[in-house]
């Protein structure tokens, strides 16, 4: 039962990591499309800033999620010494 729950937590963490990484990339792609059409330069800037903000927030979120996943697996000494800042490079 516990092993099954560990697998669930690991799978969810992997899914969340993928989605959080993909979101800022999608915002940047949309910004590029808007820029290519020449429609709204203000929107382009807002989308790029949003992508950067979401990437940075995502890095923080994933760091905490990994910490809590480690705790859930019984690692009571869980801490994150890893640098997550490059995980979602867009």
Buried (B, 14 or more C-beta within 10 A) or exposed (E): EEEEEBEEBEEEBEEBBEEBBEBBBEBBEBBEEBBEEEEEEEEBEBBBEBBBEBBBBBBEBBBEBBBEBBEBBEEEEBEEEEEBEEBBEB
